[in-house]
């Protein structure tokens, strides 16, 4: 069993490494697939004025565009694996430092939203499947509403109600944990909830569907015939088997949340990685945009590998 699991993990990590290399190749190719000279494109002001030849040549040398395509690719890969994602055109700071100064804030927001979604979604879906009837109908209506409600609409409603009307939470901004732990949590609550409600609705619907199907299986009826307590049967034989597809949904959903933080961070003026991405796109800071895309892609691939490993732990058949 241990050897099977180790082999399974090695295969998934190897596949993840191939995907990372593919992503890096696509990101590198994007700059060279754009028609025209990338240096001219990056230096163009957008008002029709052409950059000077000296500036273009200087930028080509800075970016290594005067080298062969193979050397550029190898230098790019070497820089990424060494943690060097280049310099920001806007601030001239190291892109790696800029990203990792904001990345923990976005990850904290995503993880809190995921935790809230699991705490709401799994019990709600299980309750709907076990109770049935009116409870199931009410939960289905509530989850449909949650799935349909956009993040920016929820965020705006939360700001209006809980910040401006009731004054329970700040409308936005950021406070570090070292400055004020309670203030830090209060800043996180509303953006995390705006991300979590839709995700929790998806988890609840998936959990409800899987629990409803699993509780009618033969092995569940056999466990009940042995005289086991209903709570024991549900915990050991129903919920565990029902959570396998839910784990997959959660893994994919975390990747979706990484994208949805763009809206939440804008609504709540939260200084995370997504807001840095928007600012960099607006100012045409291409090295920063490129670096953020690489980091987010690597995060998504890592999350997918972890989900696959959890899948293998929950269901031994997956290892084969």
N, C-alpha and C positions, 0 to 999 in steps of 0.2 A: 504493500500500500504506500509506504513512504517512498519507495523507488518510483512507483507510478506517478506520484504527485510531483516528485523532483523532475522527472522527465517532462511532465506536463508543463511545469513552470519554465523549464529551460526552453521548450518549444515556443511558449508564449513570449518570453523575453527576446528570443531570436527573431520572431516575427515582428515584435515591436521595434527592434533595431533596424530591420529592413524598412519599416514604415517611416521611421525617423529619417533615414537616408533618402527615401523617396520625397519626403516633405522638403528637406533641405535642397534637393535637386530642383524641385518645382519652384521654390522661393528664389533660388539663384537664377533659374531660367526666366522668371518673370521679368526681371530687369532687362534681359537681353532679347526678349521677344517683343518688347515695345518698339514700334517703328521709330527710326531715327537714332541719333546719338544719345545715350542715356545722360551723359554729362550736360548736353545742351538742354535736354528735357528738365533736368533737375535745377538748372540755373535760370531757366526761363521764368520771367516774372509774371507772365500771363497777360501783360498789357501790350503784347505785340513786339516789344523790344528784344532784340537778339543779344545774348551775352557776348562779351569780348572773346576773341580767340585765345588770348592769354589765360583768361579765367577758365575757359573750357579745357585747355591743355593742362592747367594746374589741377583741376578736379579729376581729369582722366588719370593723371599720375597718382593723385591721392587715393582714388578708388581702385587703382591697379588695372584700369581699362586699357592701358597701353601694352599689357602683356597678352600672351596667347590665351585663348578661351580655357584650355586645360589648366594652365597655371592659375588663372583666376578662380577656377572651380576648386582646385586643391587648396589654394590660399583661403578661400571662403570656408571650406570644411575645417581646415586647421584652426582658423579663428574661432569658429563656433565651438569646436571641441575643447579649445583652450578658454572658452568663456568670453571671447572678445567679439562683440556684435557691432563694433564700429563706433563712430562718434556722431552725435546728434548735430544735424545741420543748424538747428534752431538755437541750441545752447552751447554747443561744442563740448558737452559732457559725454562721458562714456555711456553708451546705450545700456550696457549690462547693469551699471549702477543705477540708472534711472528706472529700469524695469524692476529690479529686485528691491528698490526702495518702496515701490507701490504694490508689487505682487502680493505680499502678505496681507494687505488690506482687502484686496479682492478675494483672495482665498478664504480669509476669515468670513467675509460676507457670504460666499458660496457655501462654505461648510455649515455655517449657522442656518442658512436657508434649507440646506439638505436635512439637517437634524430636525428642524421644525416640521419639514415635510414628512419625514419618517414617523415622528411622534404623532402627527395628525392622521396621515394617510393609512398606515397599516392597521391601527385599531379601528378606524372608521370603516374601512373596507371589510374587515373581519366581522364587525358588528352588523353591517348591512347584510352580509351573506348568511350569517347565523340566525338573525332575527327574521329576515324576509318581510313580506307584506308591506305595510305602510312605512316601516323604518327603511326598507330597501328603496322604496319610491322616493322618500324624502332625501336620502343620501344621494341617490342618482341625480335628482334635480340639483342639489347643492354642488355636486362635483361637476356637472355640466356647466353650471354658472362659473365655477372656478376655472375650468379649462378655457372658457370663452373670454374671460376678462383679461385684457392686455395688462402688462406690467406697469406701463406708464399711467394707465387709467387708475389702477389700484393705488399706485404711489401718490398720484395727485389727490385722490380721495382721502388717503391716510394723512397727508399733509394738511388738508383742509379741516378734517375732523379732529385728529389727535394732536395736531400741532397748533393750528390757528384758533380752533374753537375751544378745545379742552385744555390745551397747553401741557399735555402729559409728556410729550416727547419733542425734542428739537426738530425743526423743519429740515435741517441739513447740516452740512459741515463735518468736521472730524475732530475727535479728541483722542489723544493717545492713552493707552492703558496706564503708562507711568504718570501722566498728568492727573487723571481722574478715572479710576476703574469703573465706577458707576456711570459716569458721564459717557465713557467709551461704550458701554453696553446700551445705554439709552440712544446713542446715535445709530447703533447697528440695528435696533429692533425694527423700525419701520421699513427700511430698505430690505431687510431680510424677510419680513412678512410679505412684502409686495412680490418678492421672488418666490416665496414658499407656497403661497396659497394655490397658485395654478399647478405647481409641481405636486403638492399634496393631493390635489384632486386626481391627477393622473395615477399616482400611487394607489389611492383609495379605489379607483375603478379597476385597476389591474388586480389588486389584492382581493376585492370582492369577487371578480370573475374567477380567479384561481381557487379561492377558498370554496366557492359554490360548486365548482367542478370536482375538487379533490374530496370534499366531504361525502360525496356519493360513490366513491370508489370502493372496490371489493375489500381492499385491505383495511379501510376505515371501518367498514361494517364488521369485519373479523375482529378487529381490536375492541370494538364495542361489545361483541359477543363474549369476549373473555372477561367481561365485568369491570373493565378499566373505567375510571371516573371520566365523565365527559371532558373536563378541563385537561386531563392527561392525554386523552385521545386527540383533542384539538391541538395541544402544544406539540406533541411528539409526531403525530402522523398527518395532521392536516396542515398546520401552519408552516412547518419546515418545508414540506414539499411544495406548498403554494408560493413560498418566497423565492424559489429559483428564478422564475421569470421576472419577479419584482426586482431582484438584484440587477438583472440586465437593464431594466427600465431606469433604475436609479443611476447606474453607471452612465448611460446615455444622457439621462436628464442632467447630471452634473455638467456634462459638456455643453448642454443647452443653456444651463444657468450661467456658465462663463460668458456666453454670448448675450444673455439677457441683462447681465450687469451693466452693459452699455446704457440701457434705458434707466435702470434704477440709479446708477451713479449720477446720471445727468439730472434726474428729477430731484434727488436729494443732495446734489452738489457734493458728492462723496469722492475724495481724491484717490481713486483706485487706478488699476491698470487700464480699464476700459476708457475712463475719461482721458488718460494720457494718450490712448490710441486715437480718440476723436480729435484732440488738440493737434496731434502730430499729422493727421490726415489734412486738417484745415490749414496747417502751415507748410505742408509738403515736406515734412521731415521724414524722408523715405527710409533712412537707416533705422530710425526708431520704429516706424511702422513694420519694417521687415523683421526687426528683432522681436517685437511683440507677437507677430504672427508665428514666428518660430517657437517662442516660449509657450504660447497657448496650444499650438499643435502638439508639442512634446507633453504638455500636461494632459491633453485629451488622450493621447496614446498610452500614457502611464496609467490613467484611470481605467482605460479599457483593459489593460493587462491585469490590474488589480481585480476588476470585475470578473474576468475569466478565471482567475485563481480562486476567488470566492465561489464561483460557479462549480469549480472542480471539487471544492471542499464540501459543498452542500449536496452534490450529486456525483457519486463515484463513477457513474456511467460516462460522464463527460471526459474523464481522464483517458478513456480509451478511444 
